[in-house]
Amino acid sequence: LHPGNVLIRAVPSQTNPKQVNYTIIFLDAGIATSLQPNDRKNLQDLFKAVVLNDGYSAGALMVERARYERCTSIPGGKHAFALGVSNIVSEFHDRRKQGLTLGAVRVGALLGQVLDLCRRYGVEIDPAMSTVVVSMLVLEGLGRSLDPDLNLMKAAVPFLLGRKL
């Protein structure tokens, strides 16, 4: 634990509007990993496709870059998998109309759908990506408790499109 993992939050008193209470929050996802340049590129390409609402390309990338997959041996399997990912990404973007906030979007549920597709079509998730997925699930819950009104797209776009991951 270091100072960057500590947040002090001012919470107005419900009984006395002039009084402020402070809460100490410890931020730590408990998971650390280092991505190799190739893994970083794969992750950046995948998230870029998701942010740009190109779910079909995201699904195709997952198949093409998987260390093991069996969906290309199923007639129409790659297309069906990519279409499934496209539908999930579209669902994610449809929620933007309601406001793409941590309170409105359940990233964990959407990732669960993607993992189910991977299971059904035999697309192996890279271990480095698995760590990122688990970290996202942990941080989603933490973020929702800290700021349910945080706009995910506004927060993520500069990192995904403007800088390397």
N, C-alpha and C positions, 0 to 999 in steps of 0.2 A: 504494500500500500504506500502510495506517495501523494503529495499534495494535489497532483492532477486528478486523483481519484476521489477527492473530497469536494462536495458541493454544500454550501451553506445557503439554505433557502429561507427567505423572509416570508412568514405566513401571518397575514393580518388576524388579529384576535376577533373572534366572532362576537364576543361580549363587549369589547371596548375597541371601537374603530381607531383610537389613537395609539393603541398598544400593538406592538409587533412581536410575535414569537418567532424563534429561529429553530430550524430543523437541520440537523447534520445528516447528509446523505452520502453513503459510500458507494462509489461507482466502480464496479469491477465485474466484467463479464466472466472472469475466471478462465478464459481460454486465450491462448496466444499461439500464433503460428507465423511462419515466414513462408511466403509464396515464392516459388522459383519464377524467373522471368516469363517462362512459357505459361505457367499457371495464372500469373497476373494478367497476361494478355488474354487468355481464355476468359477469365472472369470479367475483364473490362469489356470485351466484345459481347459477352452474354448480357451484362447489365445495360450496355449501350442499346442493344436490340430491344430490351424490355422497356427502357425509358423512352425510346422512340416509337413504342407501340408496334414493333415488328416481331410479334410472337412466333410467327412461322419461322423466321430466320433464327430466332433464339432456339427453337426446337431442333432445327436442322444442325445448328452449331453443336448442340448437346450430343447429337448422334455422331456427327463427324469427328468430334474431339474426344469422345469417350474412349477409355482404354479398352473397354469391352462392351459390346452391344450385340444383341441378336435380332433387333427389329429390321435390319436390312435383309435378313434372310426370310422374313415374312413378306409375302406379296403386299405391297402398299403400306408396309409397316412404318417406314420412315415418314411418309406423307401423313399417315394417321397420327403418329406421335407429334410431328411438327404442328399439325392442325389442333391437336389437344392442347399443346403449349400455347398456341395462338389464342385459343378460346380463354384460357386462364389469364393471359396477359391482357386481353380485351376486357375481361371482367374487372381486372385491376384498374385499367384506364377508365372504364365506365363509372367507377366510384369517384373519379375526379370531379364529376358533376356535383356530388354531394360534398366535395372538399376532400382532398387526399390527405387526411390527417391520421395520426396514430389512433385516434378515437374511432374513426370511420372505417379504416382499412385493417383487416386482420391478415398481416403478412404471413403469419404462421399457418393460417388455414390455406392460403394460396400456395405456399411452399409444400404443404401436405399434399395438395392436389398434384403438384409437379412430381413429388416423390412417388405418389401412387402411379402416375403415368410411367415413370422410370421402371417401377417394379413390373407393371403389366407388359411393357415392351422390352424389358431386359436391357435397359440403358444404365450402365454402371455410373454412379456418381464418383468422381475423383475424390480420394481421401482429403486432399487439400480443400476442395469445394465443400465437403461435408463439414469441415471445421468452420468454414465461413457461414454455412447455413445454420449450424447450431449457435454460433455467435449472434447471428441476426435474430434468431428466435429469443435468445436471452435478452438482447438489447431492445427488442421490440417491447417486451413486457416492462422493462426498466423505463424506456422512453415514454410509454403510455402512462405510467404512474407519475412521471415528472411533468410531462407536457402533452396531454392528449390532443391539443390543438396544433401541434407541430405539423407543418405541411411537408410531407415526405419528398415531394417532387422538388420544391424550392430548395430544400436542404441537400438533396442528392445530386441534382443536375450539375452544379459546378465541379463536384468531385468526379462524377462519371464521365462528363463530356469535356471539361475544361482542363483536367489534370490527369496524369496517369495514376492508377491505383497502386 
